[in-house]
Amino acid sequence: MKYLLVIILALVVLWLWRSNRRADQQETPPRRDAAAGKPATEMVACAVCAVHLPRSEALPGGQGFYCSDTHRRQAEP
Ligand SMILES: [Zn+2]
């Protein structure tokens, strides 16, 4: 009876590991496309601190993009 429980536990662990691996494989193709020069989101650099962030999250200003309103005000008083 003890061995049956161990075998069931091992099968559950194996099943979880395999389903996790399948999830990883499904996530891999978009990453390969990004490496091939097709980024999913365009990255821009802050004109003040040069930190890179997605264009959708950046604040557009007269001299480029900014990471925060503080840096936008700092660069463009
Ligand atoms: Zn900044």
N, CA, C, O and the ligand as a Tripos MOL2 file, in Angstrom:
@<TRIPOS>MOLECULE
protein
  309   307    78     0     0
PROTEIN
NO_CHARGES

@<TRIPOS>ATOM
      1 N           0.8420   -1.2120    0.0000 N.3       1 MET1
      2 CA          0.0000    0.0000    0.0000 C.3       1 MET1
      3 C           0.8730    1.2560    0.0000 C.2       1 MET1
      4 O           0.5740    2.2300   -0.6910 O.2       1 MET1
      5 N           1.9540    1.2210    0.7840 N.am      2 LYS2
      6 CA          2.8720    2.3520    0.8620 C.3       2 LYS2
      7 C           3.4800    2.6580   -0.5090 C.2       2 LYS2
      8 O           3.5770    3.8150   -0.9190 O.2       2 LYS2
      9 N           3.8920    1.5770   -1.2150 N.am      3 TYR3
     10 CA          4.5440    1.7480   -2.5200 C.3       3 TYR3
     11 C           3.5860    2.3350   -3.5500 C.2       3 TYR3
     12 O           3.9900    3.1040   -4.4220 O.2       3 TYR3
     13 N           2.3070    1.9620   -3.4390 N.am      4 LEU4
     14 CA          1.2990    2.4800   -4.3620 C.3       4 LEU4
     15 C           1.2080    4.0080   -4.2330 C.2       4 LEU4
     16 O           1.1230    4.7270   -5.2280 O.2       4 LEU4
     17 N           1.2300    4.4810   -2.9810 N.am      5 LEU5
     18 CA          1.1710    5.9310   -2.7480 C.3       5 LEU5
     19 C           2.4010    6.6300   -3.3290 C.2       5 LEU5
     20 O           2.2890    7.7040   -3.9190 O.2       5 LEU5
     21 N           3.5840    6.0100   -3.1570 N.am      6 VAL6
     22 CA          4.8250    6.5820   -3.6830 C.3       6 VAL6
     23 C           4.7600    6.6590   -5.2040 C.2       6 VAL6
     24 O           5.1620    7.6600   -5.7970 O.2       6 VAL6
     25 N           4.2460    5.5860   -5.8440 N.am      7 ILE7
     26 CA          4.1510    5.5520   -7.3060 C.3       7 ILE7
     27 C           3.1750    6.6290   -7.8020 C.2       7 ILE7
     28 O           3.4470    7.3190   -8.7840 O.2       7 ILE7
     29 N           2.0380    6.7610   -7.1100 N.am      8 ILE8
     30 CA          1.0510    7.7830   -7.5040 C.3       8 ILE8
     31 C           1.6660    9.1780   -7.3730 C.2       8 ILE8
     32 O           1.4950   10.0300   -8.2450 O.2       8 ILE8
     33 N           2.3860    9.3940   -6.2630 N.am      9 LEU9
     34 CA          3.0340   10.6900   -6.0420 C.3       9 LEU9
     35 C           4.0550   10.9810   -7.1460 C.2       9 LEU9
     36 O           4.1320   12.0990   -7.6560 O.2       9 LEU9
     37 N           4.8440    9.9450   -7.5090 N.am     10 ALA10
     38 CA          5.8520   10.1070   -8.5600 C.3      10 ALA10
     39 C           5.1810   10.4410   -9.8940 C.2      10 ALA10
     40 O           5.6790   11.2790  -10.6460 O.2      10 ALA10
     41 N           4.0560    9.7900  -10.1890 N.am     11 LEU11
     42 CA          3.3410   10.0530  -11.4400 C.3      11 LEU11
     43 C           2.7870   11.4820  -11.4660 C.2      11 LEU11
     44 O           2.8240   12.1500  -12.4990 O.2      11 LEU11
     45 N           2.2730   11.9450  -10.3160 N.am     12 VAL12
     46 CA          1.7360   13.3140  -10.2370 C.3      12 VAL12
     47 C           2.8560   14.3250  -10.4650 C.2      12 VAL12
     48 O           2.6840   15.2980  -11.1990 O.2      12 VAL12
     49 N           4.0150   14.0860   -9.8240 N.am     13 VAL13
     50 CA          5.1620   14.9880   -9.9790 C.3      13 VAL13
     51 C           5.6150   15.0110  -11.4390 C.2      13 VAL13
     52 O           5.8870   16.0740  -11.9970 O.2      13 VAL13
     53 N           5.6940   13.8120  -12.0570 N.am     14 LEU14
     54 CA          6.1100   13.7110  -13.4570 C.3      14 LEU14
     55 C           5.1310   14.4570  -14.3730 C.2      14 LEU14
     56 O           5.5360   15.1510  -15.3050 O.2      14 LEU14
     57 N           3.8270   14.2970  -14.0810 N.am     15 TRP15
     58 CA          2.8060   14.9480  -14.9040 C.3      15 TRP15
     59 C           2.9120   16.4770  -14.7840 C.2      15 TRP15
     60 O           2.8060   17.2040  -15.7720 O.2      15 TRP15
     61 N           3.1250   16.9430  -13.5300 N.am     16 LEU16
     62 CA          3.2570   18.3930  -13.3190 C.3      16 LEU16
     63 C           4.4880   18.9340  -14.0410 C.2      16 LEU16
     64 O           4.4430   20.0020  -14.6510 O.2      16 LEU16
     65 N           5.6040   18.1710  -13.9620 N.am     17 TRP17
     66 CA          6.8560   18.5920  -14.5910 C.3      17 TRP17
     67 C           6.6830   18.6680  -16.1080 C.2      17 TRP17
     68 O           7.1500   19.6070  -16.7530 O.2      17 TRP17
     69 N           5.9940   17.6470  -16.6740 N.am     18 ARG18
     70 CA          5.7920   17.6270  -18.1240 C.3      18 ARG18
     71 C           4.8850   18.7620  -18.5750 C.2      18 ARG18
     72 O           5.1360   19.3670  -19.6170 O.2      18 ARG18
     73 N           3.8220   19.0680  -17.8070 N.am     19 SER19
     74 CA          2.9160   20.1430  -18.2010 C.3      19 SER19
     75 C           3.6050   21.5070  -18.0730 C.2      19 SER19
     76 O           3.3350   22.4210  -18.8530 O.2      19 SER19
     77 N           4.4970   21.6330  -17.0820 N.am     20 ASN20
     78 CA          5.2900   22.8670  -16.9570 C.3      20 ASN20
     79 C           6.2120   23.0390  -18.1510 C.2      20 ASN20
     80 O           6.3600   24.1400  -18.6820 O.2      20 ASN20
     81 N           6.8360   21.9290  -18.5720 N.am     21 ARG21
     82 CA          7.7510   21.9830  -19.7060 C.3      21 ARG21
     83 C           7.0120   22.3610  -20.9820 C.2      21 ARG21
     84 O           7.5310   23.1050  -21.8150 O.2      21 ARG21
     85 N           5.7790   21.8360  -21.1280 N.am     22 ARG22
     86 CA          4.9750   22.1640  -22.3050 C.3      22 ARG22
     87 C           4.6310   23.6600  -22.3100 C.2      22 ARG22
     88 O           4.6370   24.2940  -23.3650 O.2      22 ARG22
     89 N           4.3360   24.2180  -21.1460 N.am     23 ALA23
     90 CA          4.0270   25.6460  -21.0390 C.3      23 ALA23
     91 C           5.2440   26.4820  -21.4330 C.2      23 ALA23
     92 O           5.1080   27.5080  -22.0980 O.2      23 ALA23
     93 N           6.4440   26.0350  -21.0160 N.am     24 ASP24
     94 CA          7.6690   26.7360  -21.3780 C.3      24 ASP24
     95 C           7.8900   26.7260  -22.8840 C.2      24 ASP24
     96 O           8.2910   27.7310  -23.4700 O.2      24 ASP24
     97 N           7.6220   25.5640  -23.5130 N.am     25 GLN25
     98 CA          7.8170   25.4540  -24.9620 C.3      25 GLN25
     99 C           6.8520   26.3550  -25.7100 C.2      25 GLN25
    100 O           7.1930   26.8780  -26.7710 O.2      25 GLN25
    101 N           5.6450   26.5460  -25.1730 N.am     26 GLN26
    102 CA          4.6800   27.4210  -25.8360 C.3      26 GLN26
    103 C           5.1050   28.8800  -25.7400 C.2      26 GLN26
    104 O           4.7830   29.6850  -26.6140 O.2      26 GLN26
    105 N           5.8290   29.2200  -24.6770 N.am     27 GLU27
    106 CA          6.2690   30.6050  -24.5270 C.3      27 GLU27
    107 C           7.5120   30.9150  -25.3470 C.2      27 GLU27
    108 O           7.8000   32.0820  -25.6150 O.2      27 GLU27
    109 N           8.2500   29.8910  -25.7470 N.am     28 THR28
    110 CA          9.5250   30.1160  -26.4240 C.3      28 THR28
    111 C           9.4090   30.7570  -27.8140 C.2      28 THR28
    112 O          10.1820   31.6740  -28.0920 O.2      28 THR28
    113 N           8.4940   30.3380  -28.7080 N.am     29 PRO29
    114 CA          8.4790   30.9220  -30.0560 C.3      29 PRO29
    115 C           8.4050   32.4530  -30.1190 C.2      29 PRO29
    116 O           9.1370   33.0340  -30.9200 O.2      29 PRO29
    117 N           7.5720   33.1470  -29.3300 N.am     30 PRO30
    118 CA          7.5830   34.6120  -29.4050 C.3      30 PRO30
    119 C           8.9380   35.2150  -29.0480 C.2      30 PRO30
    120 O           9.3480   36.2210  -29.6260 O.2      30 PRO30
    121 N           9.6470   34.5780  -28.0660 N.am     31 ARG31
    122 CA         10.9670   35.0720  -27.6850 C.3      31 ARG31
    123 C          11.9470   34.9320  -28.8420 C.2      31 ARG31
    124 O          12.8070   35.7890  -29.0440 O.2      31 ARG31
    125 N          11.8100   33.8270  -29.6110 N.am     32 ARG32
    126 CA         12.6840   33.6430  -30.7720 C.3      32 ARG32
    127 C          12.4190   34.7180  -31.8130 C.2      32 ARG32
    128 O          13.3560   35.2150  -32.4380 O.2      32 ARG32
    129 N          11.1490   35.0870  -32.0110 N.am     33 ASP33
    130 CA         10.8070   36.1420  -32.9630 C.3      33 ASP33
    131 C          11.4140   37.4770  -32.5280 C.2      33 ASP33
    132 O          11.8890   38.2500  -33.3600 O.2      33 ASP33
    133 N          11.3960   37.7390  -31.2310 N.am     34 ALA34
    134 CA         11.9680   38.9890  -30.7200 C.3      34 ALA34
    135 C          13.4680   39.0270  -30.9760 C.2      34 ALA34
    136 O          14.0170   40.0790  -31.3040 O.2      34 ALA34
    137 N          14.1340   37.8830  -30.8270 N.am     35 ALA35
    138 CA         15.5680   37.8120  -31.0630 C.3      35 ALA35
    139 C          15.8860   37.9840  -32.5480 C.2      35 ALA35
    140 O          16.9780   38.4280  -32.9000 O.2      35 ALA35
    141 N          14.9370   37.6360  -33.4180 N.am     36 ALA36
    142 CA         15.1430   37.7420  -34.8550 C.3      36 ALA36
    143 C          14.9000   39.1610  -35.3660 C.2      36 ALA36
    144 O          14.9190   39.3880  -36.5750 O.2      36 ALA36
    145 N          14.6770   40.1010  -34.4800 N.am     37 GLY37
    146 CA         14.5160   41.4940  -34.8870 C.3      37 GLY37
    147 C          13.0720   41.9330  -35.0210 C.2      37 GLY37
    148 O          12.7830   42.9430  -35.6620 O.2      37 GLY37
    149 N          12.1580   41.1730  -34.4140 N.am     38 LYS38
    150 CA         10.7520   41.5830  -34.4340 C.3      38 LYS38
    151 C          10.2850   41.7700  -33.0020 C.2      38 LYS38
    152 O           9.5650   40.9130  -32.4890 O.2      38 LYS38
    153 N          10.6570   42.8370  -32.3440 N.am     39 PRO39
    154 CA         10.2520   43.0070  -30.9540 C.3      39 PRO39
    155 C           8.7450   43.1970  -30.8270 C.2      39 PRO39
    156 O           8.1200   43.8780  -31.6390 O.2      39 PRO39
    157 N           8.1760   42.5860  -29.7960 N.am     40 ALA40
    158 CA          6.7380   42.6930  -29.5740 C.3      40 ALA40
    159 C           6.3800   44.1200  -29.1800 C.2      40 ALA40
    160 O           5.3520   44.6520  -29.6010 O.2      40 ALA40
    161 N           7.2510   44.7440  -28.3550 N.am     41 THR41
    162 CA          7.0080   46.1220  -27.9540 C.3      41 THR41
    163 C           8.2560   46.9470  -28.2650 C.2      41 THR41
    164 O           9.3810   46.5040  -28.0330 O.2      41 THR41
    165 N           8.0410   48.1340  -28.7850 N.am     42 GLU42
    166 CA          9.1710   48.9940  -29.1240 C.3      42 GLU42
    167 C           9.7140   49.6300  -27.8510 C.2      42 GLU42
    168 O           8.9540   50.1540  -27.0370 O.2      42 GLU42
    169 N          11.0370   49.5810  -27.6830 N.am     43 MET43
    170 CA         11.6600   50.1420  -26.4990 C.3      43 MET43
    171 C          12.2300   51.5200  -26.8290 C.2      43 MET43
    172 O          12.8260   51.7270  -27.8860 O.2      43 MET43
    173 N          12.0350   52.4480  -25.9070 N.am     44 VAL44
    174 CA         12.5940   53.7890  -26.0710 C.3      44 VAL44
    175 C          13.4200   54.1270  -24.8280 C.2      44 VAL44
    176 O          13.2020   53.5610  -23.7570 O.2      44 VAL44
    177 N          14.3660   55.0480  -24.9790 N.am     45 ALA45
    178 CA         15.2230   55.4330  -23.8630 C.3      45 ALA45
    179 C          14.7670   56.7830  -23.3150 C.2      45 ALA45
    180 O          14.3920   57.6810  -24.0690 O.2      45 ALA45
    181 N          14.8060   56.9070  -21.9990 N.am     46 CYS46
    182 CA         14.4910   58.1920  -21.3690 C.3      46 CYS46
    183 C          15.5770   59.1900  -21.7390 C.2      46 CYS46
    184 O          16.7630   58.8620  -21.7010 O.2      46 CYS46
    185 N          15.1770   60.4170  -22.1000 N.am     47 ALA47
    186 CA         16.1250   61.4420  -22.5290 C.3      47 ALA47
    187 C          16.9740   61.9530  -21.3660 C.2      47 ALA47
    188 O          18.0120   62.5720  -21.5980 O.2      47 ALA47
    189 N          16.5600   61.7090  -20.1220 N.am     48 VAL48
    190 CA         17.3000   62.1970  -18.9500 C.3      48 VAL48
    191 C          18.2130   61.1130  -18.3850 C.2      48 VAL48
    192 O          19.4240   61.3150  -18.2860 O.2      48 VAL48
    193 N          17.6470   59.9630  -18.0130 N.am     49 CYS49
    194 CA         18.4420   58.9400  -17.3360 C.3      49 CYS49
    195 C          18.7940   57.7740  -18.2560 C.2      49 CYS49
    196 O          19.5090   56.8630  -17.8370 O.2      49 CYS49
    197 N          18.3090   57.7790  -19.5010 N.am     50 ALA50
    198 CA         18.6290   56.7710  -20.5200 C.3      50 ALA50
    199 C          18.1220   55.3810  -20.1670 C.2      50 ALA50
    200 O          18.5910   54.3990  -20.7430 O.2      50 ALA50
    201 N          17.1810   55.2690  -19.2400 N.am     51 VAL51
    202 CA         16.6080   53.9620  -18.9220 C.3      51 VAL51
    203 C          15.6630   53.5710  -20.0610 C.2      51 VAL51
    204 O          14.9260   54.4050  -20.5860 O.2      51 VAL51
    205 N          15.7000   52.2930  -20.4290 N.am     52 HIS52
    206 CA         14.8520   51.8150  -21.5160 C.3      52 HIS52
    207 C          13.5250   51.3210  -20.9700 C.2      52 HIS52
    208 O          13.4810   50.6210  -19.9590 O.2      52 HIS52
    209 N          12.4480   51.6870  -21.6390 N.am     53 LEU53
    210 CA         11.1180   51.2510  -21.2260 C.3      53 LEU53
    211 C          10.2370   51.1250  -22.4620 C.2      53 LEU53
    212 O          10.5340   51.7250  -23.4950 O.2      53 LEU53
    213 N           9.1490   50.3450  -22.3700 N.am     54 PRO54
    214 CA          8.2640   50.2090  -23.5400 C.3      54 PRO54
    215 C           7.6710   51.5500  -23.9330 C.2      54 PRO54
    216 O           7.3430   52.3760  -23.0810 O.2      54 PRO54
    217 N           7.5370   51.7550  -25.2440 N.am     55 ARG55
    218 CA          7.0270   53.0240  -25.7540 C.3      55 ARG55
    219 C           5.6390   53.3350  -25.1990 C.2      55 ARG55
    220 O           5.2930   54.4970  -24.9820 O.2      55 ARG55
    221 N           4.8420   52.2730  -24.9700 N.am     56 SER56
    222 CA          3.4870   52.4850  -24.4560 C.3      56 SER56
    223 C           3.5040   53.0430  -23.0410 C.2      56 SER56
    224 O           2.5440   53.6910  -22.6210 O.2      56 SER56
    225 N           4.6080   52.7950  -22.2800 N.am     57 GLU57
    226 CA          4.6990   53.2860  -20.9030 C.3      57 GLU57
    227 C           5.4840   54.5850  -20.8050 C.2      57 GLU57
    228 O           5.4860   55.2300  -19.7570 O.2      57 GLU57
    229 N           6.1630   54.9810  -21.9040 N.am     58 ALA58
    230 CA          6.9840   56.1880  -21.8680 C.3      58 ALA58
    231 C           6.1130   57.4240  -22.0430 C.2      58 ALA58
    232 O           5.0430   57.3770  -22.6490 O.2      58 ALA58
    233 N           6.6050   58.5350  -21.4920 N.am     59 LEU59
    234 CA          5.8970   59.8020  -21.6320 C.3      59 LEU59
    235 C           6.5420   60.5970  -22.7620 C.2      59 LEU59
    236 O           7.7190   60.9430  -22.6700 O.2      59 LEU59
    237 N           5.7960   60.8930  -23.8300 N.am     60 PRO60
    238 CA          6.3870   61.6410  -24.9370 C.3      60 PRO60
    239 C           6.5750   63.1050  -24.5680 C.2      60 PRO60
    240 O           5.7280   63.7010  -23.9030 O.2      60 PRO60
    241 N           7.6890   63.6780  -25.0020 N.am     61 GLY61
    242 CA          7.9780   65.0840  -24.7530 C.3      61 GLY61
    243 C           8.5530   65.7240  -26.0010 C.2      61 GLY61
    244 O           8.6990   65.0650  -27.0300 O.2      61 GLY61
    245 N           8.8780   67.0010  -25.9160 N.am     62 GLY62
    246 CA          9.4060   67.7230  -27.0650 C.3      62 GLY62
    247 C          10.7900   67.2430  -27.4760 C.2      62 GLY62
    248 O          11.1480   67.3330  -28.6510 O.2      62 GLY62
    249 N          11.5720   66.7370  -26.5340 N.am     63 GLN63
    250 CA         12.9400   66.3110  -26.8400 C.3      63 GLN63
    251 C          13.0960   64.7980  -26.8200 C.2      63 GLN63
    252 O          14.2210   64.3000  -26.7680 O.2      63 GLN63
    253 N          12.0050   64.0650  -26.8610 N.am     64 GLY64
    254 CA         12.0800   62.6050  -26.8620 C.3      64 GLY64
    255 C          11.1080   62.0100  -25.8740 C.2      64 GLY64
    256 O          10.0660   62.5940  -25.5760 O.2      64 GLY64
    257 N          11.4610   60.8300  -25.3640 N.am     65 PHE65
    258 CA         10.5910   60.1390  -24.4110 C.3      65 PHE65
    259 C          11.2000   60.2140  -23.0190 C.2      65 PHE65
    260 O          12.4130   60.3480  -22.8580 O.2      65 PHE65
    261 N          10.3280   60.1240  -22.0150 N.am     66 TYR66
    262 CA         10.7770   60.1860  -20.6220 C.3      66 TYR66
    263 C          10.1660   59.0300  -19.8310 C.2      66 TYR66
    264 O           9.0720   58.5520  -20.1320 O.2      66 TYR66
    265 N          10.9140   58.5940  -18.8020 N.am     67 CYS67
    266 CA         10.4490   57.4730  -17.9930 C.3      67 CYS67
    267 C           9.3990   57.9340  -16.9950 C.2      67 CYS67
    268 O           8.5510   57.1440  -16.5800 O.2      67 CYS67
    269 N           9.4440   59.1950  -16.6060 N.am     68 SER68
    270 CA          8.4990   59.6900  -15.6080 C.3      68 SER68
    271 C           8.2280   61.1700  -15.8470 C.2      68 SER68
    272 O           8.9630   61.8480  -16.5650 O.2      68 SER68
    273 N           7.1580   61.6500  -15.2300 N.am     69 ASP69
    274 CA          6.8030   63.0660  -15.3480 C.3      69 ASP69
    275 C           7.8860   63.9440  -14.7180 C.2      69 ASP69
    276 O           8.1120   65.0700  -15.1610 O.2      69 ASP69
    277 N           8.5610   63.4200  -13.6740 N.am     70 THR70
    278 CA          9.6460   64.1630  -13.0180 C.3      70 THR70
    279 C          10.7500   64.4760  -14.0190 C.2      70 THR70
    280 O          11.2270   65.6080  -14.0880 O.2      70 THR70
    281 N          11.1560   63.4730  -14.7940 N.am     71 HIS71
    282 CA         12.2360   63.6690  -15.7640 C.3      71 HIS71
    283 C          11.7810   64.5500  -16.9220 C.2      71 HIS71
    284 O          12.5800   65.3070  -17.4720 O.2      71 HIS71
    285 N          10.5160   64.4610  -17.2940 N.am     72 ARG72
    286 CA         10.0120   65.3240  -18.3670 C.3      72 ARG72
    287 C          10.0670   66.7860  -17.9340 C.2      72 ARG72
    288 O          10.4680   67.6600  -18.7030 O.2      72 ARG72
    289 N           9.6570   67.0390  -16.6840 N.am     73 ARG73
    290 CA          9.6790   68.4120  -16.1760 C.3      73 ARG73
    291 C          11.1250   68.8920  -15.9930 C.2      73 ARG73
    292 O          11.4300   70.0680  -16.1910 O.2      73 ARG73
    293 N          12.0150   67.9540  -15.6080 N.am     74 GLN74
    294 CA         13.4380   68.2910  -15.4170 C.3      74 GLN74
    295 C          14.0540   68.7350  -16.7460 C.2      74 GLN74
    296 O          14.8360   69.6860  -16.7760 O.2      74 GLN74
    297 N          13.7090   68.0570  -17.8410 N.am     75 ALA75
    298 CA         14.3040   68.3390  -19.1490 C.3      75 ALA75
    299 C          13.6030   69.4870  -19.8510 C.2      75 ALA75
    300 O          14.2250   70.2440  -20.5960 O.2      75 ALA75
    301 N          12.3040   69.6120  -19.6100 N.am     76 GLU76
    302 CA         11.5240   70.6520  -20.2860 C.3      76 GLU76
    303 C          10.7780   71.4610  -19.2520 C.2      76 GLU76
    304 O           9.6090   71.1890  -18.9790 O.2      76 GLU76
    305 N          11.4290   72.4460  -18.6750 N.am     77 PRO77
    306 CA         10.7880   73.2310  -17.6160 C.3      77 PRO77
    307 C           9.5690   74.0340  -18.1470 C.2      77 PRO77
    308 O           8.9190   74.7460  -17.3820 O.2      77 PRO77
    309 ZN         14.3020   58.9990  -16.7510 Zn       78 ZN78
@<TRIPOS>BOND
     1     1     2 1
     2     2     3 1
     3     3     4 2
     4     3     5 am
     5     5     6 1
     6     6     7 1
     7     7     8 2
     8     7     9 am
     9     9    10 1
    10    10    11 1
    11    11    12 2
    12    11    13 am
    13    13    14 1
    14    14    15 1
    15    15    16 2
    16    15    17 am
    17    17    18 1
    18    18    19 1
    19    19    20 2
    20    19    21 am
    21    21    22 1
    22    22    23 1
    23    23    24 2
    24    23    25 am
    25    25    26 1
    26    26    27 1
    27    27    28 2
    28    27    29 am
    29    29    30 1
    30    30    31 1
    31    31    32 2
    32    31    33 am
    33    33    34 1
    34    34    35 1
    35    35    36 2
    36    35    37 am
    37    37    38 1
    38    38    39 1
    39    39    40 2
    40    39    41 am
    41    41    42 1
    42    42    43 1
    43    43    44 2
    44    43    45 am
    45    45    46 1
    46    46    47 1
    47    47    48 2
    48    47    49 am
    49    49    50 1
    50    50    51 1
    51    51    52 2
    52    51    53 am
    53    53    54 1
    54    54    55 1
    55    55    56 2
    56    55    57 am
    57    57    58 1
    58    58    59 1
    59    59    60 2
    60    59    61 am
    61    61    62 1
    62    62    63 1
    63    63    64 2
    64    63    65 am
    65    65    66 1
    66    66    67 1
    67    67    68 2
    68    67    69 am
    69    69    70 1
    70    70    71 1
    71    71    72 2
    72    71    73 am
    73    73    74 1
    74    74    75 1
    75    75    76 2
    76    75    77 am
    77    77    78 1
    78    78    79 1
    79    79    80 2
    80    79    81 am
    81    81    82 1
    82    82    83 1
    83    83    84 2
    84    83    85 am
    85    85    86 1
    86    86    87 1
    87    87    88 2
    88    87    89 am
    89    89    90 1
    90    90    91 1
    91    91    92 2
    92    91    93 am
    93    93    94 1
    94    94    95 1
    95    95    96 2
    96    95    97 am
    97    97    98 1
    98    98    99 1
    99    99   100 2
   100    99   101 am
   101   101   102 1
   102   102   103 1
   103   103   104 2
   104   103   105 am
   105   105   106 1
   106   106   107 1
   107   107   108 2
   108   107   109 am
   109   109   110 1
   110   110   111 1
   111   111   112 2
   112   111   113 am
   113   113   114 1
   114   114   115 1
   115   115   116 2
   116   115   117 am
   117   117   118 1
   118   118   119 1
   119   119   120 2
   120   119   121 am
   121   121   122 1
   122   122   123 1
   123   123   124 2
   124   123   125 am
   125   125   126 1
   126   126   127 1
   127   127   128 2
   128   127   129 am
   129   129   130 1
   130   130   131 1
   131   131   132 2
   132   131   133 am
   133   133   134 1
   134   134   135 1
   135   135   136 2
   136   135   137 am
   137   137   138 1
   138   138   139 1
   139   139   140 2
   140   139   141 am
   141   141   142 1
   142   142   143 1
   143   143   144 2
   144   143   145 am
   145   145   146 1
   146   146   147 1
   147   147   148 2
   148   147   149 am
   149   149   150 1
   150   150   151 1
   151   151   152 2
   152   151   153 am
   153   153   154 1
   154   154   155 1
   155   155   156 2
   156   155   157 am
   157   157   158 1
   158   158   159 1
   159   159   160 2
   160   159   161 am
   161   161   162 1
   162   162   163 1
   163   163   164 2
   164   163   165 am
   165   165   166 1
   166   166   167 1
   167   167   168 2
   168   167   169 am
   169   169   170 1
   170   170   171 1
   171   171   172 2
   172   171   173 am
   173   173   174 1
   174   174   175 1
   175   175   176 2
   176   175   177 am
   177   177   178 1
   178   178   179 1
   179   179   180 2
   180   179   181 am
   181   181   182 1
   182   182   183 1
   183   183   184 2
   184   183   185 am
   185   185   186 1
   186   186   187 1
   187   187   188 2
   188   187   189 am
   189   189   190 1
   190   190   191 1
   191   191   192 2
   192   191   193 am
   193   193   194 1
   194   194   195 1
   195   195   196 2
   196   195   197 am
   197   197   198 1
   198   198   199 1
   199   199   200 2
   200   199   201 am
   201   201   202 1
   202   202   203 1
   203   203   204 2
   204   203   205 am
   205   205   206 1
   206   206   207 1
   207   207   208 2
   208   207   209 am
   209   209   210 1
   210   210   211 1
   211   211   212 2
   212   211   213 am
   213   213   214 1
   214   214   215 1
   215   215   216 2
   216   215   217 am
   217   217   218 1
   218   218   219 1
   219   219   220 2
   220   219   221 am
   221   221   222 1
   222   222   223 1
   223   223   224 2
   224   223   225 am
   225   225   226 1
   226   226   227 1
   227   227   228 2
   228   227   229 am
   229   229   230 1
   230   230   231 1
   231   231   232 2
   232   231   233 am
   233   233   234 1
   234   234   235 1
   235   235   236 2
   236   235   237 am
   237   237   238 1
   238   238   239 1
   239   239   240 2
   240   239   241 am
   241   241   242 1
   242   242   243 1
   243   243   244 2
   244   243   245 am
   245   245   246 1
   246   246   247 1
   247   247   248 2
   248   247   249 am
   249   249   250 1
   250   250   251 1
   251   251   252 2
   252   251   253 am
   253   253   254 1
   254   254   255 1
   255   255   256 2
   256   255   257 am
   257   257   258 1
   258   258   259 1
   259   259   260 2
   260   259   261 am
   261   261   262 1
   262   262   263 1
   263   263   264 2
   264   263   265 am
   265   265   266 1
   266   266   267 1
   267   267   268 2
   268   267   269 am
   269   269   270 1
   270   270   271 1
   271   271   272 2
   272   271   273 am
   273   273   274 1
   274   274   275 1
   275   275   276 2
   276   275   277 am
   277   277   278 1
   278   278   279 1
   279   279   280 2
   280   279   281 am
   281   281   282 1
   282   282   283 1
   283   283   284 2
   284   283   285 am
   285   285   286 1
   286   286   287 1
   287   287   288 2
   288   287   289 am
   289   289   290 1
   290   290   291 1
   291   291   292 2
   292   291   293 am
   293   293   294 1
   294   294   295 1
   295   295   296 2
   296   295   297 am
   297   297   298 1
   298   298   299 1
   299   299   300 2
   300   299   301 am
   301   301   302 1
   302   302   303 1
   303   303   304 2
   304   303   305 am
   305   305   306 1
   306   306   307 1
   307   307   308 2
@<TRIPOS>SUBSTRUCTURE
     1 MET1         2 RESIDUE 1 A MET
     2 LYS2         6 RESIDUE 1 A LYS
     3 TYR3        10 RESIDUE 1 A TYR
     4 LEU4        14 RESIDUE 1 A LEU
     5 LEU5        18 RESIDUE 1 A LEU
     6 VAL6        22 RESIDUE 1 A VAL
     7 ILE7        26 RESIDUE 1 A ILE
     8 ILE8        30 RESIDUE 1 A ILE
     9 LEU9        34 RESIDUE 1 A LEU
    10 ALA10       38 RESIDUE 1 A ALA
    11 LEU11       42 RESIDUE 1 A LEU
    12 VAL12       46 RESIDUE 1 A VAL
    13 VAL13       50 RESIDUE 1 A VAL
    14 LEU14       54 RESIDUE 1 A LEU
    15 TRP15       58 RESIDUE 1 A TRP
    16 LEU16       62 RESIDUE 1 A LEU
    17 TRP17       66 RESIDUE 1 A TRP
    18 ARG18       70 RESIDUE 1 A ARG
    19 SER19       74 RESIDUE 1 A SER
    20 ASN20       78 RESIDUE 1 A ASN
    21 ARG21       82 RESIDUE 1 A ARG
    22 ARG22       86 RESIDUE 1 A ARG
    23 ALA23       90 RESIDUE 1 A ALA
    24 ASP24       94 RESIDUE 1 A ASP
    25 GLN25       98 RESIDUE 1 A GLN
    26 GLN26      102 RESIDUE 1 A GLN
    27 GLU27      106 RESIDUE 1 A GLU
    28 THR28      110 RESIDUE 1 A THR
    29 PRO29      114 RESIDUE 1 A PRO
    30 PRO30      118 RESIDUE 1 A PRO
    31 ARG31      122 RESIDUE 1 A ARG
    32 ARG32      126 RESIDUE 1 A ARG
    33 ASP33      130 RESIDUE 1 A ASP
    34 ALA34      134 RESIDUE 1 A ALA
    35 ALA35      138 RESIDUE 1 A ALA
    36 ALA36      142 RESIDUE 1 A ALA
    37 GLY37      146 RESIDUE 1 A GLY
    38 LYS38      150 RESIDUE 1 A LYS
    39 PRO39      154 RESIDUE 1 A PRO
    40 ALA40      158 RESIDUE 1 A ALA
    41 THR41      162 RESIDUE 1 A THR
    42 GLU42      166 RESIDUE 1 A GLU
    43 MET43      170 RESIDUE 1 A MET
    44 VAL44      174 RESIDUE 1 A VAL
    45 ALA45      178 RESIDUE 1 A ALA
    46 CYS46      182 RESIDUE 1 A CYS
    47 ALA47      186 RESIDUE 1 A ALA
    48 VAL48      190 RESIDUE 1 A VAL
    49 CYS49      194 RESIDUE 1 A CYS
    50 ALA50      198 RESIDUE 1 A ALA
    51 VAL51      202 RESIDUE 1 A VAL
    52 HIS52      206 RESIDUE 1 A HIS
    53 LEU53      210 RESIDUE 1 A LEU
    54 PRO54      214 RESIDUE 1 A PRO
    55 ARG55      218 RESIDUE 1 A ARG
    56 SER56      222 RESIDUE 1 A SER
    57 GLU57      226 RESIDUE 1 A GLU
    58 ALA58      230 RESIDUE 1 A ALA
    59 LEU59      234 RESIDUE 1 A LEU
    60 PRO60      238 RESIDUE 1 A PRO
    61 GLY61      242 RESIDUE 1 A GLY
    62 GLY62      246 RESIDUE 1 A GLY
    63 GLN63      250 RESIDUE 1 A GLN
    64 GLY64      254 RESIDUE 1 A GLY
    65 PHE65      258 RESIDUE 1 A PHE
    66 TYR66      262 RESIDUE 1 A TYR
    67 CYS67      266 RESIDUE 1 A CYS
    68 SER68      270 RESIDUE 1 A SER
    69 ASP69      274 RESIDUE 1 A ASP
    70 THR70      278 RESIDUE 1 A THR
    71 HIS71      282 RESIDUE 1 A HIS
    72 ARG72      286 RESIDUE 1 A ARG
    73 ARG73      290 RESIDUE 1 A ARG
    74 GLN74      294 RESIDUE 1 A GLN
    75 ALA75      298 RESIDUE 1 A ALA
    76 GLU76      302 RESIDUE 1 A GLU
    77 PRO77      306 RESIDUE 1 A PRO
    78 ZN78       309 GROUP 0 **** ****
